[in-house]
């Protein structure tokens, strides 16, 4: 079993398991966002705070190389902290995570207007995607997928359970938060609405808003994509575990028509 990253001193070297959909030599967005979230989670745990918002800006393609992370505390308050994690390829910053952490209270109020949600179909009762759909990227081959609504190979809204089955970093267990972050990057793919033989679509950023900590290795993504003007789009998704919803996701999308062969 090969990990997505191998530690090299203070660096993290991407393995071929990190390869993404556009090129096997370029990292899957899930790999870069999860690596930055790992640093956020460590600081949150050490401070006793909870991660509430994670915003990732993906500025440049990342190759299969060794990366450094740098952490800056932008605001260190008693009730809220804002930090950033920079992902570096040598001297080049290829991505950044800005995270909001908040202090944890002893209890939450009851929501008298909340509707009782029906329990989601568990991953064990879901359906694996067709084998060809699982070949979307080298990274994706390491992700267990169980569909409960829609289909990955057809355009339209869908819902799928996902779990990364290899370690993100060699020698470390994948935490529920890392599972949630890596799964969130697939929101636009789960809810793709175009013929990918005619269109490409990218999300140069992604934001997660967490209203509780995830508690399970399986993460359910229920997502949909809207198309606007001039190639713009928006994917929104809800993330759940076996206990129910815990986060909302937003991705700004950019569509481009493929050039005719």
N, C-alpha and C positions, 0 to 999 in steps of 0.2 A: 504494500500500500504506500503510494507516494503522496507526500503533502503538496499543497499549492505553493508554499514558500519553505525554503530551508534557511535557518538562521546562520549567518556568517558574522560572528562578532556582534556588532551593533547594526548590521545590515540584514536584509531579508532578500534572498535570491529566489526569483520566480523559477519554477520548474515548467516543463512542457505541459503539465496539468493545468496551468493557468491560461493557456491559449484561448483566445476569444473567437467570435463568429466571423469577423471581417478578415482576420489573418491569424494563422496558428502561431505566429511570432509576436503577436500583440496581446496584451493581457485582457481578459474578460473584465468588464467593469465591476462585477461582483467581487473579484479578487482584490482590486485596489480599494474599494469602499470598505470591505470587511477588514483589511489590514489597518486602515486608519481607525475604524471603529474599535479595533482591539486596543489601541492606545487610549481612546476615550474611556472605554470600559474600565481599564486599569486605574485611571485617575479617579473615576467616579467611585469605584469600590474603595479605594484608599481614603477618600474624603467622606464617605458615607452618604454621598449625594446620588441622585438618580438621573440618568440620561433622559431628557424630555424632547429635545429636538436635535436632529443630526442633518446638516445640510452639506452635501458633497458637490464640489465643483470639479469637474473632470476636464482639465485644460488641454492636455496633450496626450497622444497615444503613448502607451507604455510598453516597451519591449520586454523580452525575457531576460532581464538583467537584475542586478542587486540594487535594492532601494533602501534609503534611509528615511526615518521619520523624525520630525522636529516638532516639539510641543511648545506652545505659547499660551500662557494664561492671560486672557484679555481683560477679564473682570473677575475678581475674587471676592464675592460678597458672602454675607452670612446666609442668605436665602437663595441666591442664584449665582452661578458662576458661568462665565463664557470662556471657552477655550478653543484653540484651533490646532489641528494636526496637519502639518505639511508633509507631502510625499515627494521625495527628492530622488532624481536620477542623476547622481553626481551633483552638479551645481544647479541643475534645471529642475524647477518645481513643476511637477506634472499634474498635481491635484491637491485639493485642500478640503478638510472637513472642519466646519465651524459647528461647535456643539454647545447647547444650553444644558446645564445641569442645575437641578433644584434640590433644596433640602427636603427631606422626607418627613411628613407629619405622621402623627400616631394613628389617625383615622381619616376617612372620607365621608362626606355627607351622602345620604341616600338620595337617589334621583327619582322623584315621584312621577316623572314623565317618561321614564325609560320604558320602552316596549320589551316584553319578554321575547327574546330571540330563540328561534328553534335551533336545536343542536345541529351543527354541521356534520355531514357524512365524514366519518373518521378516515384517515389515510389508508387504513387496512382494507376499507371497502371501496377505495378509489380504483381508477383504471390507469395502468401505465400508458404513456403515449406510444404511437407507432415507433418502431426501431429507428426509422430514418429521421424522425423528429428529434430523437435523442442525440443525433450526430450534429446538432446545430453548432457546437463548439467542443473543443477538447475539455474545457472546464465543465461544460454541461453534462458530459458523459459521467462525471463524478457526482452528479446531483440526482437523487432519487425523486421521481415525480409521480404523483397520483392525482389524476383529474377527477373532479366531481361535477363539473359543469363545463360545457363547451369542449373545444378541442384545440390543441396547439397547432395542428396542421391546417386549420381553417380559420379565416378571419372572423373576428367577433369577440364579445366579452367572454371571459372564461374564469374558472376557479380551479386552482390546483394546489395541492400540498407539495412542499419541497423540503429536502434535507440534503445538505452537503455531507457526503459519506466518506470523505478523506479529511485529514486535519488541515486546517488553514495554514498553521505553522507546525512543522514537524515537532513531535513530542508534546503537543498541547491538545487538550480536548476542545472541541468547538462549543462555545457557550450558546445559550438560547439567543442572546443579543447578536452574536456573530451570525447565527443561522438566519435571524430576521433580516439583518442588513444585506447579506449576500442574496437572499431570496428576493428582497425588494427590488433589486436591479433588474429582475426578470419581469417586472410588472408590465412593461411595454410590450415584451415578447408574448406574454400570456394573453394580452388583449390586443394583439396586432390586428389591424383592420385592412391591410393592403396586400396585394399580390407582391411578394418579395422578389419575384422575377422582374417586376416593373419598377419597384420603388425601394429605396433605402430609407431607414429611419434611425436617428440617433437621439440619445438623451444626454446632453452635455452637463446635466446636473440632476440631482435627486434629493428630496427632503423627506425625512421620516419624523412624524410627531407621535410620541409615545405617551399614552395615558396610564399605562402600567408596564411593568417589566414582563417580557415574555418568559414562559416557564417550561418550554418544551423544545425538543430538537426538531420536530415537524412544524413547519410554518405554512399556513394557508394563505394564499394570495387570491383575492377576488378583485379583478380590475376591469377597467374599461378605458377606451381612448376616444377622445374627441378631436376632430380636425377643424382648424380655423382657416385663416387667409394666409396667402404667401408662404406656404410650406410649414406653417406653425401648427402645433397640436399640443394636447395635454392628456397625459395618462394619470388617472387617479386610482388608488387601490386601498383596500382595507386588509390589514394583516391580522390573523387570528392564530391561536394555538388551541389545544384541546379544551382549554377553559373558556374560550371565547375571544372576541376582538381585543386587541391591545394597541393598535397603531393605525395611523392613516399615512398614505404615501402620495406624493405629487412629483411628477416628472414633466419638465418642459420638453416637448418633442420637436424635432426638425425633420421634415420629409424632403427628399430629393428624388426626382424621376431618374431612373437609370438611362444611360445613353443606349440607343439602339445598337445592336451588334452589327 
